[in-house]
Amino acid sequence: MSFQNVFADHWLPQAPLAAERKDGAYRRVSREHALQLPYIETNPLCLQSIVVTDHDGSEADQVADLAGLPQPSWVTLNPHTRSGHIAYALAAPVCLTDSARRKPINLLARIEQGLVDVLGGDIGYAGRVTKNPVHRQHMPLWGEESALYGLQELAQALGDVGALPGPSRTGKALTASSVGRNVALFHLTRQWAYRARLRY
């Protein structure tokens, strides 16, 4: 049994952005229609249940194993170059809203940064859109149905290979993480604002 059987349970957008081409015009469509298109929104804006790393090299299918990390939930390969998206599905989604607890969000940012570092990921990839693993244009490699991970489990695995960034109060070290970039921007703006208000 493979993760393909439970993919729909962990891919959460209800009206995802989707497109025919990576640089194409994205529009919101139904889930059923999105699954017929090669590029789809990874997560809804308020929840993250899938962590994706964009590996532009030629070994996306084996880089996690070579790095000593757990088996990805799936890898969506470009069949011509063996580059692709390496996905880890979370056992429980992380809430990203303003009222959410900061500790899980900060740990998620550290995990994203660590995965980018150890998997040779594209630091400019925002994680918003991913290659649709069930579309014929891509070649999916499905993990086992058990390839679901908690944040602590992924953090431990990254820590074991020395790739988990330490906690950072300013978030400056987490700029390769889509969640971390937002955290870094918030802290940078917050620190500027505390000083700037004194001038008025």
Protein Blocks (a to p, Z undefined) as FASTA:
>chain_A
ZZklmmmmmmmbfbdcddfbfklccddddfklmmmpfbdcfbdfkbcfbdcdddfbfklm
mmmmmnopacdfbdcddfklopacdddddfbdcdfbfkbcfklmmmmmmmmmmmmmmnop
afkbgolaccdfkbfkbccddddfklcccfklmmmmmmmnopaccddfklmmmmmbmklm
mmmmmmmmmmmmmmmmmmZZ
